[in-house]
Amino acid sequence: MEKRMYNRFLLVKDNFYDNPAMVISAAKNARFHEPENVTGFRSTCVYHEQGIRQKLEKILGIKINRWDTDPLLENGVFYHGFAKGTKKEVPGVHADYPANDITVLIYLTPDLPYDCGTSLWKHKRTGVTDAVTSRDAKKLGMTLTGLRNELETDAKNRSKWIEVDRVGHVFNRMVAYPSGVFHSATNHFGDSLKNGRIYQTYRIGVDWNTHKMKLA
């Protein structure tokens, strides 16, 4: 990403699905896997409730101009995040790509601790808060590859980051932010498909010129 099209924001909406039990049923009946070369135990299919694209446009106040249906592009897939067991994952700080998309999460596990939500981060040494560009690297006197490698190396070391914002885990809560902001799960939970942290991710392409939210 060479040009950041967005202003940073963090949007939270509770009671997102009208019938969350139906969505949870779809998640529990889905098949999960972890593709090669990526992190995350995810469903092999997407789930798009009828009218969901229009609903997201209304909540986000923006025109969606790319709506993927390939599960590999993660628009509507379910995820499991485990804190223990053979599938244990330490949530790494990262940006999603394309960075000028919007990432939307829906928390689908009832009664989890509040600290199983989502955190946004700032890298301590470099001060970066978003997916880096060649301009960021130049300011820091680094190559872009070198900067990206440092961020990747530090991704799972929380001592290298400052937590900028945190959204608590609440069942059926929607969280949205520009895909390029550095973020992670605050914590995962459980050790199996029966008790793990279940959430759904939408990754959507948008026309930032249509954004109706008044952002500084």
VOVOZA-945793 format. One line per field, with one value per residue (C-alpha): residue number from 1; residue in three letters; x, y, z. Coordinates in steps of 0.001 Angstrom, whole numbers, plus 500000, padded with zeros to 6 digits. Layout:
drenlo c(NUM;...)
tilo c(ala;...)
x c(X;...)
y c(Y;...)
z c(Z;...)
end
This chain:
drenlo c(1;2;3;4;5;6;7;8;9;10;11;12;13;14;15;16;17;18;19;20;21;22;23;24;25;26;27;28;29;30;31;32;33;34;35;36;37;38;39;40;41;42;43;44;45;46;47;48;49;50;51;52;53;54;55;56;57;58;59;60;61;62;63;64;65;66;67;68;69;70;71;72;73;74;75;76;77;78;79;80;81;82;83;84;85;86;87;88;89;90;91;92;93;94;95;96;97;98;99;100;101;102;103;104;105;106;107;108;109;110;111;112;113;114;115;116;117;118;119;120;121;122;123;124;125;126;127;128;129;130;131;132;133;134;135;136;137;138;139;140;141;142;143;144;145;146;147;148;149;150;151;152;153;154;155;156;157;158;159;160;161;162;163;164;165;166;167;168;169;170;171;172;173;174;175;176;177;178;179;180;181;182;183;184;185;186;187;188;189;190;191;192;193;194;195;196;197;198;199;200;201;202;203;204;205;206;207;208;209;210;211;212;213;214;215;216)
tilo c(met;glu;lys;arg;met;tyr;asn;arg;phe;leu;leu;val;lys;asp;asn;phe;tyr;asp;asn;pro;ala;met;val;ile;ser;ala;ala;lys;asn;ala;arg;phe;his;glu;pro;glu;asn;val;thr;gly;phe;arg;ser;thr;cys;val;tyr;his;glu;gln;gly;ile;arg;gln;lys;leu;glu;lys;ile;leu;gly;ile;lys;ile;asn;arg;trp;asp;thr;asp;pro;leu;leu;glu;asn;gly;val;phe;tyr;his;gly;phe;ala;lys;gly;thr;lys;lys;glu;val;pro;gly;val;his;ala;asp;tyr;pro;ala;asn;asp;ile;thr;val;leu;ile;tyr;leu;thr;pro;asp;leu;pro;tyr;asp;cys;gly;thr;ser;leu;trp;lys;his;lys;arg;thr;gly;val;thr;asp;ala;val;thr;ser;arg;asp;ala;lys;lys;leu;gly;met;thr;leu;thr;gly;leu;arg;asn;glu;leu;glu;thr;asp;ala;lys;asn;arg;ser;lys;trp;ile;glu;val;asp;arg;val;gly;his;val;phe;asn;arg;met;val;ala;tyr;pro;ser;gly;val;phe;his;ser;ala;thr;asn;his;phe;gly;asp;ser;leu;lys;asn;gly;arg;ile;tyr;gln;thr;tyr;arg;ile;gly;val;asp;trp;asn;thr;his;lys;met;lys;leu;ala)
x c(500000;501609;498766;496539;492981;491351;491207;491536;488331;486987;483263;481336;477712;476010;473235;474446;472578;468820;469059;472566;471603;471199;474654;476222;474609;476200;479575;479340;478403;481235;484475;487608;491213;494433;495718;499436;501590;498885;497791;494223;491875;489071;486017;486301;483148;481657;478347;476424;473053;470507;470863;474150;475996;473352;473238;476985;476837;474205;476075;479474;478118;480098;479633;480985;482617;484129;482296;484294;482813;486034;486746;490464;489660;488033;484837;482293;484447;484266;487352;488230;490877;492267;494283;495312;495800;497354;495757;496871;497584;499261;497440;499987;499784;499223;497508;495088;495449;494347;495049;492461;489645;487464;487662;484506;484395;481360;481884;479867;480749;478470;479893;483564;485697;485698;489431;488820;487985;490158;493100;494688;498441;501355;504858;507100;510391;509121;505898;503915;500236;499248;500434;503759;504710;507983;507436;507368;510556;512303;511445;512958;516070;515171;514267;510599;511535;513608;510796;508243;510585;511030;507269;506791;509507;507859;504290;503825;505952;503550;506444;507272;503857;501648;497944;496131;492526;490640;487109;485687;484225;480418;478341;476906;478976;480256;483640;484910;488132;490283;492068;495463;495512;497715;495427;495042;492721;493361;493221;491874;489972;489472;491178;488728;485863;483502;484773;487024;486557;484324;484079;483230;485291;484166;486884;485285;486480;485015;484885;486321;484955;481450;482228;479554;481195;482707;486250;489034)
y c(500000;503252;505637;505494;506261;506210;508181;505872;504938;502256;501526;499293;498181;495747;493253;493023;489892;489727;485933;485142;481559;480833;482248;480250;477105;477834;478324;475094;473120;474599;472763;474473;474384;476402;477135;476854;479940;481825;481882;481299;478329;479319;477957;476607;478467;481925;482756;485725;486330;487749;491521;491619;493717;496454;496262;496824;499726;501395;500881;501865;504774;503810;502235;498710;498242;494770;491878;488649;485164;483112;481857;482501;486238;486020;487943;486168;483331;482060;481812;479872;481283;478938;479896;476328;472914;471757;474599;477293;480619;483664;486586;488445;492170;492649;494638;493093;493464;495154;497791;500218;497746;497723;494751;493842;491342;489776;488099;484866;483144;483950;484672;485082;487433;491024;490822;488377;491312;493313;495675;498304;498874;501249;499872;501311;501681;502957;504684;503159;502375;501255;499035;500591;502223;503178;506692;505282;503331;506396;508476;505782;505387;501790;499700;498779;495106;495706;497593;494918;492215;494024;494349;490680;489668;491743;490696;488305;490219;492547;494369;495861;497515;500111;499283;502285;501074;498019;496772;494378;491048;491144;488455;489521;492730;494133;495865;497658;499496;500157;496932;498637;499531;497300;495113;491726;489725;490884;487238;483946;481370;477630;474671;473093;473721;473183;476023;478228;481864;481971;485095;486047;488296;490421;491960;494429;496766;500254;503623;506031;508998;507946;507710;509562;509356;512711;511748;514122)
z c(500000;498875;499655;502700;501619;505042;508258;511257;513052;515373;515163;517577;517289;519654;518754;515164;514026;514529;514891;516142;516999;513278;512573;515406;514005;510613;512309;514292;511170;509096;508342;509654;508483;508633;505104;504394;505010;506957;510582;511675;512065;509673;507865;504337;503263;503717;505380;504004;505580;503145;502878;504823;502244;502367;506168;506395;503948;506122;509407;507998;505971;502885;499461;499125;495729;496199;497807;497666;497930;497790;501345;500845;500697;504153;503495;505674;507030;510605;512820;515947;518302;520969;524063;524942;523368;520104;518130;520596;518904;520411;518744;516635;515889;512165;509429;506952;503205;501043;503682;502244;502858;505969;508344;510272;513153;514824;518225;518303;521594;524563;528017;527185;529325;528126;527422;524560;522279;519878;520417;518176;518497;517956;517443;520159;518326;514986;516062;513184;513669;510166;507329;506338;503053;501408;502825;506370;505712;504286;507367;509551;507392;506554;503551;503294;503470;506586;508283;507458;508733;512055;512517;511654;514130;516883;516062;519009;521526;523301;525009;521587;521238;522904;523111;521642;521873;523110;522393;524963;523911;524009;522329;518920;518934;515620;515470;512339;511438;508366;507471;507514;511209;513356;515419;517083;519249;522812;523942;522645;524712;525150;523512;521043;518636;521568;523753;521604;520692;517587;515482;511923;509693;506750;504594;502175;499451;499739;497980;500559;498599;499683;503408;505383;508802;509749;510676;511684)
end
